[in-house]
Amino acid sequence: MATKFTLLCLLLTFLTIATSTPTNFIKSSCSTTSYPTLCVESLSSYASTIQQDPHQLVQTALSLTLNKTQSTKSFVTKCKSFKNLKPREYAALHDCVEEITDSVDRLSRSLKELKLCKVSGQDFNWHISNVETWVSSALTDESTCSDGFGGKALDGRMKTSIRSRMVNVAQVTSNALSLINQYATNH
């Protein structure tokens, strides 16, 4: 009888461990974001680092967002050097670089501020509020860049390429903001 009980306990322990994996934690956390599939895809490869730590989840999401935004900034900056740009294209690219530069700055500051959120109480609330504000502002910057390519005058490959990258950056930023808000609420 004791052997059956021990075996049952081992089986239940195994099932508990198997069903509460870091990947399930990521899937569950991402289910509240605007782009859950993208959220899971971008964070799953970091499951071993994230484990089931909400702070690490948010930090990883924010780091990925910063990296994607920096990469997009480099791409847009390179586009400014293309020959035969229409004056309106150049102006839109110039404005977009400024917006993305602001976004990178805000995301960088958010990542630094997030590291101060390990404490709880008033200090936590102050720091997480700063993070939420800056990530939200970064999302606005990204949207402003994309809006700069509106209208038929800029139709073409440049507009399509910039907008598709900006949409992706805005989506990962939106997901990061959602995870940050969730972290703030549950802390």
N, C-alpha and C positions, 0 to 999 in steps of 0.2 A: 504494500500500500504506500509506504514512504517513497519507494522508487517511482511509482506513478506520479505522486505529488511533486517530486523533484523534477521529473521529466516535464510535467505540465508547467511548472514554474520556469524552467529553462525555455520552453517553447514560447510562453507569454513574454518573457524578457526579450527573446529574439524578435518576436513580432513587434514589440514596442520599439525596439531599436530600428528595425527595418522600416517601419512606417513613419518614424519621425526623423527622417534624414534631412541634411542641410538643403537638398534639392526641394524637398516638400516645403520646408520653411520659406525658401525663395518663391516657390509657386504660390503659396498662401499669401505671402506679403505682396507679391506682384498682382494678385487678383483684384486689388483695389485701385490699381493705377489705370490711367486712360489707355495705355498700350501694353496690356499684360503679356502678350506673346513676345514683343520686343524686350520687355523687362526680363522675362525668364531667359530668353536667348542670350541677352548680354551679361546676365549675372551668373548663370549656371556654371560656367567654367571656373568661377571663383568660389564655388560651394565649399570646398575644403578650407578656404580662408574664412569665409563668412560663418560657417557652421550654423548656429541658430542664434547668433548675436545681432540684435537689432542695430546696435551702434556700428558694427562692422559692415552690415548690409548697407546702411546709409552712406558710410564712408566710401565703400566700394562703388556704389551707384554714382556718387558725386565725383569720384576720381575718374570713372569712365566717361562721365559727362564732360568733365574738364578736358580730358584727352581728345574726345571727339570734337569739341569746340575748338581746341588749339589746332587740330588737323584741318578743320574747315577754314579757320582763319588763314592758315598757310596757303590753302588752295585759292581762296578769294584774293589774297594778296598777289599770288602769281598771276591770276587772271588780269589784274590791273596792268601788267606789263605786256599784254597781248597787243600786237600791232593792229591798226585799222579799227580801233574801237570807236563807236559813235560817241559824241560828247555825252549823251544821256546815259549810255552804258558805263562810261568812265565815272560819271558822277554817282551813279547807283553803286558801282563797285567801291568807290572811295567812301561813300556813306556806310556801306555794308562793313567795310574793314573797321571803321570807327566803332560801329555797333558791336561787332564781334570782339574787338579789343576790349571794350567795356564789359562784355559778357565774360570773357576769359578772366579779367580782373575780379569781377564779382564772384565767379566760381572759385577762383584761387583763394580769395578772402574767406569764402564760405567753408572751404575745406580746412583752413587754418582755424577758423572759429569753431568748427565741429569738434576739433580735438579738445576744446575747452569744455565740451558738453558732458564729459565723464562725470562731473559732479552733479548733485541734484539740488532741488530747491530754487531759490531766487536766481542764483548764478546760472543754473541750467536754463531756466526760462529766458533769461536775458540773452544768453549765447544762441540758443536755438531760434529765438525770434530774429536775431541778426541773420542767421543762416537762411531762414525762410524768406526774409525780405530780400536778401541778395540773390538767391536763386530765382525768386519770382521776377526780380528786375532783369536778370540774365535772360529769362524766357521772353520778357518784353523786348529786350534788345534784339534777340534772334528773330522775333516776329517783325520788328521794324525793318530789319535788313531784308527779309523776304518781301515785305510790302513795297520796298523800294524798286522792285523789279515788276511792279504791276503795270498794266496797260499794254496795248498792242505794239507800242513803239519799241519795246524791248523783247518782242517775241523772237525766239530762236534758241540755238543750242546753249548760249551763255545763260540765258534766263532759266532754261530747263535744268541745267547742271547746278546752278547756284541754288535755285529753289528746292531741288530734290535733296541736296545736302543740308540746307537750312531746315527743311521739314524733319529730316532725321535727327538733327541736333535738337530741335525743339521737342521732339517726341521723347528723347532720352532725358532731356532737362525736365520735362513735365513729369516723367516717371520718377526721377530723383526727387522732385519737389513733393510728389505724392507720398513717397516713402519717408521723407523728412517730416511731413505733416503727421503721418501715422506714428512715427517715432516720438514726436513731441506730445501727441495725444496720449500715447500708451506709457510714457515714461513716468 
